[in-house]
Amino acid sequence: MLASGALSFTAVKHSDVGKGIALCHTIWAIPAHSGVTGESVPGRRRVFTLVVVRSADGVRIRAGQNTEIRYSD
């Protein structure tokens, strides 16, 4: 899908919500770019939210949500 274009992450934040549990948010964006077959793909911007848990096995993502940020003109 990403024949060209660069994914960027900004505004990475996290907060501890309990023993070994964190809530993480980041905004990611891809500007308008060309797709695999050369078609024009519009830019996207979204908020990615994760619930992360640390255990004896390491850090694991327990839940995630990827929410579109819509622009209004």
PDB file of N, CA, C, O and CB in Angstrom:
ATOM      1  N   MET A   1       0.809  -1.195   0.000  1.00  0.00           N
ATOM      2  CA  MET A   1       0.000   0.000   0.000  1.00  0.00           C
ATOM      3  C   MET A   1       0.856   1.264   0.000  1.00  0.00           C
ATOM      4  O   MET A   1       0.446   2.290  -0.542  1.00  0.00           O
ATOM      5  CB  MET A   1      -0.922  -0.004   1.192  1.00  0.00           C
ATOM      6  N   LEU A   2       2.010   1.196   0.590  1.00  0.00           N
ATOM      7  CA  LEU A   2       2.861   2.384   0.696  1.00  0.00           C
ATOM      8  C   LEU A   2       4.026   2.308  -0.272  1.00  0.00           C
ATOM      9  O   LEU A   2       5.171   2.111   0.136  1.00  0.00           O
ATOM     10  CB  LEU A   2       3.379   2.547   2.124  1.00  0.00           C
ATOM     11  N   ALA A   3       3.734   2.464  -1.549  1.00  0.00           N
ATOM     12  CA  ALA A   3       4.804   2.493  -2.536  1.00  0.00           C
ATOM     13  C   ALA A   3       5.673   3.730  -2.334  1.00  0.00           C
ATOM     14  O   ALA A   3       6.880   3.692  -2.571  1.00  0.00           O
ATOM     15  CB  ALA A   3       4.227   2.466  -3.962  1.00  0.00           C
ATOM     16  N   SER A   4       5.063   4.812  -1.902  1.00  0.00           N
ATOM     17  CA  SER A   4       5.797   6.022  -1.532  1.00  0.00           C
ATOM     18  C   SER A   4       5.048   6.634  -0.354  1.00  0.00           C
ATOM     19  O   SER A   4       3.925   6.232  -0.050  1.00  0.00           O
ATOM     20  CB  SER A   4       5.919   7.043  -2.747  1.00  0.00           C
ATOM     21  N   GLY A   5       5.653   7.576   0.286  1.00  0.00           N
ATOM     22  CA  GLY A   5       5.012   8.183   1.461  1.00  0.00           C
ATOM     23  C   GLY A   5       5.754   7.761   2.711  1.00  0.00           C
ATOM     24  O   GLY A   5       6.363   6.692   2.751  1.00  0.00           O
ATOM     25  N   ALA A   6       5.704   8.583   3.710  1.00  0.00           N
ATOM     26  CA  ALA A   6       6.419   8.319   4.954  1.00  0.00           C
ATOM     27  C   ALA A   6       5.472   8.417   6.131  1.00  0.00           C
ATOM     28  O   ALA A   6       4.778   9.419   6.305  1.00  0.00           O
ATOM     29  CB  ALA A   6       7.589   9.293   5.128  1.00  0.00           C
ATOM     30  N   LEU A   7       5.450   7.393   6.920  1.00  0.00           N
ATOM     31  CA  LEU A   7       4.635   7.362   8.133  1.00  0.00           C
ATOM     32  C   LEU A   7       5.393   8.083   9.232  1.00  0.00           C
ATOM     33  O   LEU A   7       6.573   7.807   9.449  1.00  0.00           O
ATOM     34  CB  LEU A   7       4.291   5.897   8.555  1.00  0.00           C
ATOM     35  N   SER A   8       4.732   9.011   9.938  1.00  0.00           N
ATOM     36  CA  SER A   8       5.378   9.703  11.047  1.00  0.00           C
ATOM     37  C   SER A   8       4.509   9.596  12.292  1.00  0.00           C
ATOM     38  O   SER A   8       3.280   9.587  12.215  1.00  0.00           O
ATOM     39  CB  SER A   8       5.645  11.184  10.693  1.00  0.00           C
ATOM     40  N   PHE A   9       5.167   9.518  13.431  1.00  0.00           N
ATOM     41  CA  PHE A   9       4.485   9.475  14.723  1.00  0.00           C
ATOM     42  C   PHE A   9       4.820  10.751  15.473  1.00  0.00           C
ATOM     43  O   PHE A   9       5.983  11.152  15.537  1.00  0.00           O
ATOM     44  CB  PHE A   9       4.896   8.210  15.549  1.00  0.00           C
ATOM     45  N   THR A  10       3.802  11.394  16.044  1.00  0.00           N
ATOM     46  CA  THR A  10       4.009  12.605  16.843  1.00  0.00           C
ATOM     47  C   THR A  10       3.177  12.503  18.108  1.00  0.00           C
ATOM     48  O   THR A  10       2.317  11.630  18.228  1.00  0.00           O
ATOM     49  CB  THR A  10       3.637  13.888  16.038  1.00  0.00           C
ATOM     50  N   ALA A  11       3.429  13.377  19.028  1.00  0.00           N
ATOM     51  CA  ALA A  11       2.637  13.486  20.254  1.00  0.00           C
ATOM     52  C   ALA A  11       2.504  12.149  20.983  1.00  0.00           C
ATOM     53  O   ALA A  11       1.407  11.764  21.388  1.00  0.00           O
ATOM     54  CB  ALA A  11       1.258  14.030  19.931  1.00  0.00           C
ATOM     55  N   VAL A  12       3.625  11.445  21.149  1.00  0.00           N
ATOM     56  CA  VAL A  12       3.605  10.175  21.879  1.00  0.00           C
ATOM     57  C   VAL A  12       3.517  10.481  23.369  1.00  0.00           C
ATOM     58  O   VAL A  12       4.358  11.190  23.921  1.00  0.00           O
ATOM     59  CB  VAL A  12       4.873   9.309  21.557  1.00  0.00           C
ATOM     60  N   LYS A  13       2.484   9.934  24.013  1.00  0.00           N
ATOM     61  CA  LYS A  13       2.292  10.156  25.453  1.00  0.00           C
ATOM     62  C   LYS A  13       1.895   8.847  26.113  1.00  0.00           C
ATOM     63  O   LYS A  13       1.268   7.992  25.488  1.00  0.00           O
ATOM     64  CB  LYS A  13       1.213  11.248  25.715  1.00  0.00           C
ATOM     65  N   HIS A  14       2.263   8.695  27.376  1.00  0.00           N
ATOM     66  CA  HIS A  14       1.810   7.524  28.114  1.00  0.00           C
ATOM     67  C   HIS A  14       1.583   7.902  29.567  1.00  0.00           C
ATOM     68  O   HIS A  14       2.161   8.858  30.085  1.00  0.00           O
ATOM     69  CB  HIS A  14       2.831   6.368  28.002  1.00  0.00           C
ATOM     70  N   SER A  15       0.726   7.124  30.205  1.00  0.00           N
ATOM     71  CA  SER A  15       0.491   7.320  31.630  1.00  0.00           C
ATOM     72  C   SER A  15       0.323   5.963  32.282  1.00  0.00           C
ATOM     73  O   SER A  15      -0.318   5.069  31.731  1.00  0.00           O
ATOM     74  CB  SER A  15      -0.753   8.216  31.881  1.00  0.00           C
ATOM     75  N   ASP A  16       0.905   5.821  33.457  1.00  0.00           N
ATOM     76  CA  ASP A  16       0.765   4.587  34.216  1.00  0.00           C
ATOM     77  C   ASP A  16      -0.604   4.584  34.878  1.00  0.00           C
ATOM     78  O   ASP A  16      -1.001   5.559  35.517  1.00  0.00           O
ATOM     79  CB  ASP A  16       1.902   4.439  35.273  1.00  0.00           C
ATOM     80  N   VAL A  17      -1.316   3.481  34.719  1.00  0.00           N
ATOM     81  CA  VAL A  17      -2.668   3.401  35.294  1.00  0.00           C
ATOM     82  C   VAL A  17      -2.775   2.310  36.350  1.00  0.00           C
ATOM     83  O   VAL A  17      -3.840   2.135  36.942  1.00  0.00           O
ATOM     84  CB  VAL A  17      -3.695   3.150  34.196  1.00  0.00           C
ATOM     85  N   GLY A  18      -1.715   1.584  36.596  1.00  0.00           N
ATOM     86  CA  GLY A  18      -1.713   0.535  37.608  1.00  0.00           C
ATOM     87  C   GLY A  18      -0.383  -0.180  37.566  1.00  0.00           C
ATOM     88  O   GLY A  18       0.480   0.151  36.754  1.00  0.00           O
ATOM     89  N   LYS A  19      -0.215  -1.145  38.426  1.00  0.00           N
ATOM     90  CA  LYS A  19       1.043  -1.880  38.498  1.00  0.00           C
ATOM     91  C   LYS A  19       1.313  -2.599  37.175  1.00  0.00           C
ATOM     92  O   LYS A  19       0.637  -3.567  36.830  1.00  0.00           O
ATOM     93  CB  LYS A  19       1.015  -2.889  39.665  1.00  0.00           C
ATOM     94  N   GLY A  20       2.313  -2.106  36.445  1.00  0.00           N
ATOM     95  CA  GLY A  20       2.703  -2.730  35.193  1.00  0.00           C
ATOM     96  C   GLY A  20       1.759  -2.479  34.032  1.00  0.00           C
ATOM     97  O   GLY A  20       1.857  -3.159  33.010  1.00  0.00           O
ATOM     98  N   ILE A  21       0.849  -1.525  34.158  1.00  0.00           N
ATOM     99  CA  ILE A  21      -0.124  -1.227  33.104  1.00  0.00           C
ATOM    100  C   ILE A  21       0.032   0.232  32.692  1.00  0.00           C
ATOM    101  O   ILE A  21       0.120   1.121  33.540  1.00  0.00           O
ATOM    102  CB  ILE A  21      -1.587  -1.518  33.582  1.00  0.00           C
ATOM    103  N   ALA A  22       0.066   0.470  31.384  1.00  0.00           N
ATOM    104  CA  ALA A  22       0.187   1.843  30.881  1.00  0.00           C
ATOM    105  C   ALA A  22      -0.816   2.070  29.756  1.00  0.00           C
ATOM    106  O   ALA A  22      -1.151   1.155  29.003  1.00  0.00           O
ATOM    107  CB  ALA A  22       1.631   2.127  30.385  1.00  0.00           C
ATOM    108  N   LEU A  23      -1.280   3.297  29.664  1.00  0.00           N
ATOM    109  CA  LEU A  23      -2.144   3.735  28.579  1.00  0.00           C
ATOM    110  C   LEU A  23      -1.291   4.633  27.690  1.00  0.00           C
ATOM    111  O   LEU A  23      -0.722   5.617  28.163  1.00  0.00           O
ATOM    112  CB  LEU A  23      -3.437   4.485  29.114  1.00  0.00           C
ATOM    113  N   CYS A  24      -1.200   4.297  26.400  1.00  0.00           N
ATOM    114  CA  CYS A  24      -0.334   5.025  25.471  1.00  0.00           C
ATOM    115  C   CYS A  24      -1.161   5.611  24.327  1.00  0.00           C
ATOM    116  O   CYS A  24      -2.066   4.960  23.806  1.00  0.00           O
ATOM    117  CB  CYS A  24       0.773   4.097  24.915  1.00  0.00           C
ATOM    118  N   HIS A  25      -0.839   6.847  23.943  1.00  0.00           N
ATOM    119  CA  HIS A  25      -1.477   7.511  22.810  1.00  0.00           C
ATOM    120  C   HIS A  25      -0.405   8.072  21.897  1.00  0.00           C
ATOM    121  O   HIS A  25       0.610   8.590  22.363  1.00  0.00           O
ATOM    122  CB  HIS A  25      -2.436   8.633  23.284  1.00  0.00           C
ATOM    123  N   THR A  26      -0.628   7.970  20.617  1.00  0.00           N
ATOM    124  CA  THR A  26       0.239   8.628  19.641  1.00  0.00           C
ATOM    125  C   THR A  26      -0.608   9.055  18.446  1.00  0.00           C
ATOM    126  O   THR A  26      -1.607   8.419  18.111  1.00  0.00           O
ATOM    127  CB  THR A  26       1.406   7.686  19.192  1.00  0.00           C
ATOM    128  N   ILE A  27      -0.196  10.120  17.828  1.00  0.00           N
ATOM    129  CA  ILE A  27      -0.833  10.541  16.581  1.00  0.00           C
ATOM    130  C   ILE A  27       0.104  10.119  15.459  1.00  0.00           C
ATOM    131  O   ILE A  27       1.302  10.400  15.508  1.00  0.00           O
ATOM    132  CB  ILE A  27      -1.119  12.106  16.553  1.00  0.00           C
ATOM    133  N   TRP A  28      -0.433   9.451  14.456  1.00  0.00           N
ATOM    134  CA  TRP A  28       0.378   9.082  13.306  1.00  0.00           C
ATOM    135  C   TRP A  28      -0.241   9.678  12.057  1.00  0.00           C
ATOM    136  O   TRP A  28      -1.451   9.886  11.978  1.00  0.00           O
ATOM    137  CB  TRP A  28       0.505   7.545  13.179  1.00  0.00           C
ATOM    138  N   ALA A  29       0.610   9.947  11.090  1.00  0.00           N
ATOM    139  CA  ALA A  29       0.145  10.579   9.857  1.00  0.00           C
ATOM    140  C   ALA A  29       0.935  10.065   8.663  1.00  0.00           C
ATOM    141  O   ALA A  29       2.117   9.738   8.767  1.00  0.00           O
ATOM    142  CB  ALA A  29       0.264  12.108   9.953  1.00  0.00           C
ATOM    143  N   ILE A  30       0.249  10.003   7.527  1.00  0.00           N
ATOM    144  CA  ILE A  30       0.864   9.715   6.239  1.00  0.00           C
ATOM    145  C   ILE A  30       0.341  10.782   5.286  1.00  0.00           C
ATOM    146  O   ILE A  30      -0.870  10.893   5.100  1.00  0.00           O
ATOM    147  CB  ILE A  30       0.536   8.240   5.728  1.00  0.00           C
ATOM    148  N   PRO A  31       1.226  11.569   4.679  1.00  0.00           N
ATOM    149  CA  PRO A  31       0.746  12.562   3.710  1.00  0.00           C
ATOM    150  C   PRO A  31       0.246  11.858   2.444  1.00  0.00           C
ATOM    151  O   PRO A  31       0.502  10.670   2.249  1.00  0.00           O
ATOM    152  CB  PRO A  31       1.875  13.580   3.358  1.00  0.00           C
ATOM    153  N   ALA A  32      -0.456  12.583   1.601  1.00  0.00           N
ATOM    154  CA  ALA A  32      -0.903  12.028   0.316  1.00  0.00           C
ATOM    155  C   ALA A  32       0.308  11.440  -0.408  1.00  0.00           C
ATOM    156  O   ALA A  32       1.397  12.014  -0.388  1.00  0.00           O
ATOM    157  CB  ALA A  32      -1.606  13.127  -0.568  1.00  0.00           C
ATOM    158  N   HIS A  33       0.101  10.289  -1.047  1.00  0.00           N
ATOM    159  CA  HIS A  33       1.213   9.595  -1.702  1.00  0.00           C
ATOM    160  C   HIS A  33       0.679   8.705  -2.822  1.00  0.00           C
ATOM    161  O   HIS A  33      -0.528   8.617  -3.045  1.00  0.00           O
ATOM    162  CB  HIS A  33       2.020   8.754  -0.676  1.00  0.00           C
ATOM    163  N   SER A  34       1.600   8.050  -3.517  1.00  0.00           N
ATOM    164  CA  SER A  34       1.219   7.114  -4.573  1.00  0.00           C
ATOM    165  C   SER A  34       1.127   5.713  -4.000  1.00  0.00           C
ATOM    166  O   SER A  34       1.957   5.314  -3.183  1.00  0.00           O
ATOM    167  CB  SER A  34       2.227   7.154  -5.742  1.00  0.00           C
ATOM    168  N   GLY A  35       0.122   4.970  -4.424  1.00  0.00           N
ATOM    169  CA  GLY A  35      -0.037   3.589  -4.006  1.00  0.00           C
ATOM    170  C   GLY A  35       0.826   2.659  -4.848  1.00  0.00           C
ATOM    171  O   GLY A  35       1.600   3.111  -5.693  1.00  0.00           O
ATOM    172  N   VAL A  36       0.690   1.370  -4.613  1.00  0.00           N
ATOM    173  CA  VAL A  36       1.508   0.360  -5.276  1.00  0.00           C
ATOM    174  C   VAL A  36       1.381   0.416  -6.796  1.00  0.00           C
ATOM    175  O   VAL A  36       2.375   0.243  -7.502  1.00  0.00           O
ATOM    176  CB  VAL A  36       1.125  -1.017  -4.783  1.00  0.00           C
ATOM    177  N   THR A  37       0.181   0.653  -7.307  1.00  0.00           N
ATOM    178  CA  THR A  37      -0.018   0.694  -8.761  1.00  0.00           C
ATOM    179  C   THR A  37       0.041   2.110  -9.316  1.00  0.00           C
ATOM    180  O   THR A  37      -0.315   2.339 -10.472  1.00  0.00           O
ATOM    181  CB  THR A  37      -1.350   0.066  -9.121  1.00  0.00           C
ATOM    182  N   GLY A  38       0.498   3.084  -8.484  1.00  0.00           N
ATOM    183  CA  GLY A  38       0.641   4.460  -8.940  1.00  0.00           C
ATOM    184  C   GLY A  38      -0.569   5.337  -8.697  1.00  0.00           C
ATOM    185  O   GLY A  38      -0.541   6.527  -9.009  1.00  0.00           O
ATOM    186  N   GLU A  39      -1.631   4.770  -8.145  1.00  0.00           N
ATOM    187  CA  GLU A  39      -2.833   5.558  -7.865  1.00  0.00           C
ATOM    188  C   GLU A  39      -2.558   6.552  -6.739  1.00  0.00           C
ATOM    189  O   GLU A  39      -1.671   6.342  -5.912  1.00  0.00           O
ATOM    190  CB  GLU A  39      -4.018   4.635  -7.492  1.00  0.00           C
ATOM    191  N   SER A  40      -3.328   7.630  -6.723  1.00  0.00           N
ATOM    192  CA  SER A  40      -3.194   8.649  -5.690  1.00  0.00           C
ATOM    193  C   SER A  40      -3.923   8.185  -4.424  1.00  0.00           C
ATOM    194  O   SER A  40      -5.097   7.820  -4.474  1.00  0.00           O
ATOM    195  CB  SER A  40      -3.754  10.015  -6.184  1.00  0.00           C
ATOM    196  N   VAL A  41      -3.224   8.204  -3.307  1.00  0.00           N
ATOM    197  CA  VAL A  41      -3.795   7.810  -2.020  1.00  0.00           C
ATOM    198  C   VAL A  41      -3.825   9.059  -1.142  1.00  0.00           C
ATOM    199  O   VAL A  41      -2.789   9.690  -0.930  1.00  0.00           O
ATOM    200  CB  VAL A  41      -2.965   6.641  -1.341  1.00  0.00           C
ATOM    201  N   PRO A  42      -5.012   9.427  -0.624  1.00  0.00           N
ATOM    202  CA  PRO A  42      -5.088  10.636   0.199  1.00  0.00           C
ATOM    203  C   PRO A  42      -4.335  10.469   1.522  1.00  0.00           C
ATOM    204  O   PRO A  42      -4.153   9.357   2.016  1.00  0.00           O
ATOM    205  CB  PRO A  42      -6.551  10.993   0.474  1.00  0.00           C
ATOM    206  N   GLY A  43      -3.908  11.595   2.075  1.00  0.00           N
ATOM    207  CA  GLY A  43      -3.235  11.565   3.363  1.00  0.00           C
ATOM    208  C   GLY A  43      -4.190  11.120   4.459  1.00  0.00           C
ATOM    209  O   GLY A  43      -5.409  11.248   4.339  1.00  0.00           O
ATOM    210  N   ARG A  44      -3.610  10.597   5.525  1.00  0.00           N
ATOM    211  CA  ARG A  44      -4.400  10.149   6.669  1.00  0.00           C
ATOM    212  C   ARG A  44      -3.737  10.605   7.957  1.00  0.00           C
ATOM    213  O   ARG A  44      -2.517  10.752   8.035  1.00  0.00           O
ATOM    214  CB  ARG A  44      -4.568   8.612   6.659  1.00  0.00           C
ATOM    215  N   ARG A  45      -4.565  10.822   8.955  1.00  0.00           N
ATOM    216  CA  ARG A  45      -4.070  11.186  10.283  1.00  0.00           C
ATOM    217  C   ARG A  45      -4.971  10.484  11.289  1.00  0.00           C
ATOM    218  O   ARG A  45      -6.195  10.554  11.189  1.00  0.00           O
ATOM    219  CB  ARG A  45      -4.057  12.760  10.506  1.00  0.00           C
ATOM    220  N   ARG A  46      -4.359   9.806  12.262  1.00  0.00           N
ATOM    221  CA  ARG A  46      -5.135   9.022  13.231  1.00  0.00           C
ATOM    222  C   ARG A  46      -4.497   9.052  14.606  1.00  0.00           C
ATOM    223  O   ARG A  46      -3.321   9.381  14.763  1.00  0.00           O
ATOM    224  CB  ARG A  46      -5.276   7.578  12.759  1.00  0.00           C
ATOM    225  N   VAL A  47      -5.299   8.702  15.595  1.00  0.00           N
ATOM    226  CA  VAL A  47      -4.823   8.535  16.966  1.00  0.00           C
ATOM    227  C   VAL A  47      -4.794   7.047  17.261  1.00  0.00           C
ATOM    228  O   VAL A  47      -5.793   6.347  17.091  1.00  0.00           O
ATOM    229  CB  VAL A  47      -5.729   9.304  17.997  1.00  0.00           C
ATOM    230  N   PHE A  48      -3.641   6.573  17.702  1.00  0.00           N
ATOM    231  CA  PHE A  48      -3.493   5.169  18.058  1.00  0.00           C
ATOM    232  C   PHE A  48      -3.420   5.095  19.577  1.00  0.00           C
ATOM    233  O   PHE A  48      -2.565   5.736  20.188  1.00  0.00           O
ATOM    234  CB  PHE A  48      -2.222   4.528  17.385  1.00  0.00           C
ATOM    235  N   THR A  49      -4.311   4.318  20.190  1.00  0.00           N
ATOM    236  CA  THR A  49      -4.376   4.161  21.638  1.00  0.00           C
ATOM    237  C   THR A  49      -4.088   2.704  21.983  1.00  0.00           C
ATOM    238  O   THR A  49      -4.661   1.795  21.383  1.00  0.00           O
ATOM    239  CB  THR A  49      -5.767   4.602  22.192  1.00  0.00           C
ATOM    240  N   LEU A  50      -3.199   2.483  22.950  1.00  0.00           N
ATOM    241  CA  LEU A  50      -2.834   1.134  23.367  1.00  0.00           C
ATOM    242  C   LEU A  50      -2.913   0.996  24.875  1.00  0.00           C
ATOM    243  O   LEU A  50      -2.582   1.927  25.610  1.00  0.00           O
ATOM    244  CB  LEU A  50      -1.432   0.782  22.879  1.00  0.00           C
ATOM    245  N   VAL A  51      -3.353  -0.169  25.336  1.00  0.00           N
ATOM    246  CA  VAL A  51      -3.207  -0.563  26.736  1.00  0.00           C
ATOM    247  C   VAL A  51      -2.076  -1.584  26.743  1.00  0.00           C
ATOM    248  O   VAL A  51      -2.171  -2.632  26.104  1.00  0.00           O
ATOM    249  CB  VAL A  51      -4.568  -1.158  27.353  1.00  0.00           C
ATOM    250  N   VAL A  52      -1.005  -1.274  27.468  1.00  0.00           N
ATOM    251  CA  VAL A  52       0.201  -2.092  27.469  1.00  0.00           C
ATOM    252  C   VAL A  52       0.411  -2.655  28.874  1.00  0.00           C
ATOM    253  O   VAL A  52       0.272  -1.943  29.869  1.00  0.00           O
ATOM    254  CB  VAL A  52       1.442  -1.265  27.006  1.00  0.00           C
ATOM    255  N   VAL A  53       0.751  -3.951  28.939  1.00  0.00           N
ATOM    256  CA  VAL A  53       0.937  -4.628  30.222  1.00  0.00           C
ATOM    257  C   VAL A  53       2.335  -5.250  30.270  1.00  0.00           C
ATOM    258  O   VAL A  53       2.758  -5.931  29.335  1.00  0.00           O
ATOM    259  CB  VAL A  53      -0.159  -5.715  30.441  1.00  0.00           C
ATOM    260  N   ARG A  54       3.036  -5.005  31.369  1.00  0.00           N
ATOM    261  CA  ARG A  54       4.354  -5.626  31.580  1.00  0.00           C
ATOM    262  C   ARG A  54       4.153  -6.865  32.451  1.00  0.00           C
ATOM    263  O   ARG A  54       3.506  -6.803  33.497  1.00  0.00           O
ATOM    264  CB  ARG A  54       5.374  -4.615  32.252  1.00  0.00           C
ATOM    265  N   SER A  55       4.719  -7.994  32.004  1.00  0.00           N
ATOM    266  CA  SER A  55       4.632  -9.241  32.765  1.00  0.00           C
ATOM    267  C   SER A  55       5.989  -9.931  32.731  1.00  0.00           C
ATOM    268  O   SER A  55       6.954  -9.387  32.195  1.00  0.00           O
ATOM    269  CB  SER A  55       3.518 -10.175  32.195  1.00  0.00           C
ATOM    270  N   ALA A  56       6.061 -11.120  33.300  1.00  0.00           N
ATOM    271  CA  ALA A  56       7.303 -11.882  33.297  1.00  0.00           C
ATOM    272  C   ALA A  56       7.727 -12.230  31.865  1.00  0.00           C
ATOM    273  O   ALA A  56       8.912 -12.440  31.607  1.00  0.00           O
ATOM    274  CB  ALA A  56       7.144 -13.161  34.133  1.00  0.00           C
ATOM    275  N   ASP A  57       6.779 -12.292  30.945  1.00  0.00           N
ATOM    276  CA  ASP A  57       7.067 -12.609  29.541  1.00  0.00           C
ATOM    277  C   ASP A  57       7.509 -11.393  28.742  1.00  0.00           C
ATOM    278  O   ASP A  57       7.904 -11.536  27.585  1.00  0.00           O
ATOM    279  CB  ASP A  57       5.850 -13.219  28.890  1.00  0.00           C
ATOM    280  N   GLY A  58       7.453 -10.200  29.327  1.00  0.00           N
ATOM    281  CA  GLY A  58       7.813  -8.973  28.632  1.00  0.00           C
ATOM    282  C   GLY A  58       6.631  -8.027  28.547  1.00  0.00           C
ATOM    283  O   GLY A  58       5.649  -8.176  29.274  1.00  0.00           O
ATOM    284  N   VAL A  59       6.730  -7.058  27.660  1.00  0.00           N
ATOM    285  CA  VAL A  59       5.672  -6.063  27.485  1.00  0.00           C
ATOM    286  C   VAL A  59       4.741  -6.542  26.380  1.00  0.00           C
ATOM    287  O   VAL A  59       5.192  -6.908  25.295  1.00  0.00           O
ATOM    288  CB  VAL A  59       6.265  -4.652  27.146  1.00  0.00           C
ATOM    289  N   ARG A  60       3.455  -6.539  26.654  1.00  0.00           N
ATOM    290  CA  ARG A  60       2.457  -7.018  25.699  1.00  0.00           C
ATOM    291  C   ARG A  60       1.357  -5.977  25.517  1.00  0.00           C
ATOM    292  O   ARG A  60       0.970  -5.295  26.466  1.00  0.00           O
ATOM    293  CB  ARG A  60       1.854  -8.359  26.167  1.00  0.00           C
ATOM    294  N   ILE A  61       0.861  -5.863  24.289  1.00  0.00           N
ATOM    295  CA  ILE A  61      -0.290  -5.013  24.010  1.00  0.00           C
ATOM    296  C   ILE A  61      -1.540  -5.817  24.316  1.00  0.00           C
ATOM    297  O   ILE A  61      -1.754  -6.884  23.740  1.00  0.00           O
ATOM    298  CB  ILE A  61      -0.289  -4.504  22.527  1.00  0.00           C
ATOM    299  N   ARG A  62      -2.363  -5.309  25.221  1.00  0.00           N
ATOM    300  CA  ARG A  62      -3.598  -6.010  25.589  1.00  0.00           C
ATOM    301  C   ARG A  62      -4.806  -5.504  24.820  1.00  0.00           C
ATOM    302  O   ARG A  62      -5.762  -6.250  24.606  1.00  0.00           O
ATOM    303  CB  ARG A  62      -3.852  -5.868  27.072  1.00  0.00           C
ATOM    304  N   ALA A  63      -4.774  -4.238  24.400  1.00  0.00           N
ATOM    305  CA  ALA A  63      -5.885  -3.665  23.632  1.00  0.00           C
ATOM    306  C   ALA A  63      -5.352  -2.494  22.816  1.00  0.00           C
ATOM    307  O   ALA A  63      -4.388  -1.834  23.204  1.00  0.00           O
ATOM    308  CB  ALA A  63      -7.057  -3.205  24.573  1.00  0.00           C
ATOM    309  N   GLY A  64      -5.997  -2.250  21.680  1.00  0.00           N
ATOM    310  CA  GLY A  64      -5.596  -1.143  20.834  1.00  0.00           C
ATOM    311  C   GLY A  64      -6.769  -0.593  20.045  1.00  0.00           C
ATOM    312  O   GLY A  64      -7.711  -1.317  19.722  1.00  0.00           O
ATOM    313  N   GLN A  65      -6.701   0.693  19.738  1.00  0.00           N
ATOM    314  CA  GLN A  65      -7.736   1.363  18.949  1.00  0.00           C
ATOM    315  C   GLN A  65      -7.048   2.358  18.028  1.00  0.00           C
ATOM    316  O   GLN A  65      -6.186   3.122  18.461  1.00  0.00           O
ATOM    317  CB  GLN A  65      -8.793   2.077  19.868  1.00  0.00           C
ATOM    318  N   ASN A  66      -7.432   2.346  16.755  1.00  0.00           N
ATOM    319  CA  ASN A  66      -6.870   3.241  15.749  1.00  0.00           C
ATOM    320  C   ASN A  66      -8.020   4.108  15.245  1.00  0.00           C
ATOM    321  O   ASN A  66      -8.881   3.622  14.510  1.00  0.00           O
ATOM    322  CB  ASN A  66      -6.174   2.440  14.566  1.00  0.00           C
ATOM    323  N   THR A  67      -8.047   5.376  15.626  1.00  0.00           N
ATOM    324  CA  THR A  67      -9.184   6.250  15.344  1.00  0.00           C
ATOM    325  C   THR A  67      -8.807   7.345  14.360  1.00  0.00           C
ATOM    326  O   THR A  67      -7.828   8.063  14.559  1.00  0.00           O
ATOM    327  CB  THR A  67      -9.711   6.868  16.633  1.00  0.00           C
ATOM    328  N   GLU A  68      -9.590   7.467  13.299  1.00  0.00           N
ATOM    329  CA  GLU A  68      -9.337   8.483  12.277  1.00  0.00           C
ATOM    330  C   GLU A  68      -9.607   9.883  12.830  1.00  0.00           C
ATOM    331  O   GLU A  68     -10.574  10.102  13.559  1.00  0.00           O
ATOM    332  CB  GLU A  68     -10.209   8.224  11.032  1.00  0.00           C
ATOM    333  N   ILE A  69      -8.738  10.818  12.471  1.00  0.00           N
ATOM    334  CA  ILE A  69      -8.965  12.226  12.768  1.00  0.00           C
ATOM    335  C   ILE A  69      -9.482  12.848  11.480  1.00  0.00           C
ATOM    336  O   ILE A  69      -8.754  12.920  10.490  1.00  0.00           O
ATOM    337  CB  ILE A  69      -7.649  12.949  13.292  1.00  0.00           C
ATOM    338  N   ARG A  70     -10.708  13.289  11.483  1.00  0.00           N
ATOM    339  CA  ARG A  70     -11.295  13.873  10.274  1.00  0.00           C
ATOM    340  C   ARG A  70     -11.144  15.380  10.303  1.00  0.00           C
ATOM    341  O   ARG A  70     -11.264  16.032  11.340  1.00  0.00           O
ATOM    342  CB  ARG A  70     -12.781  13.486  10.137  1.00  0.00           C
ATOM    343  N   TYR A  71     -10.879  15.895   9.132  1.00  0.00           N
ATOM    344  CA  TYR A  71     -10.760  17.347   8.970  1.00  0.00           C
ATOM    345  C   TYR A  71     -12.063  17.888   8.423  1.00  0.00           C
ATOM    346  O   TYR A  71     -12.709  17.254   7.588  1.00  0.00           O
ATOM    347  CB  TYR A  71      -9.575  17.718   8.033  1.00  0.00           C
ATOM    348  N   SER A  72     -12.442  19.044   8.888  1.00  0.00           N
ATOM    349  CA  SER A  72     -13.607  19.702   8.313  1.00  0.00           C
ATOM    350  C   SER A  72     -13.145  21.022   7.681  1.00  0.00           C
ATOM    351  O   SER A  72     -12.413  21.798   8.296  1.00  0.00           O
ATOM    352  CB  SER A  72     -14.719  19.946   9.400  1.00  0.00           C
ATOM    353  N   ASP A  73     -13.580  21.250   6.468  1.00  0.00           N
ATOM    354  CA  ASP A  73     -13.179  22.479   5.769  1.00  0.00           C
ATOM    355  C   ASP A  73     -14.224  23.551   5.925  1.00  0.00           C
ATOM    356  O   ASP A  73     -14.059  24.654   5.404  1.00  0.00           O
ATOM    357  CB  ASP A  73     -12.935  22.209   4.289  1.00  0.00           C
TER     358      ASP A  73
END
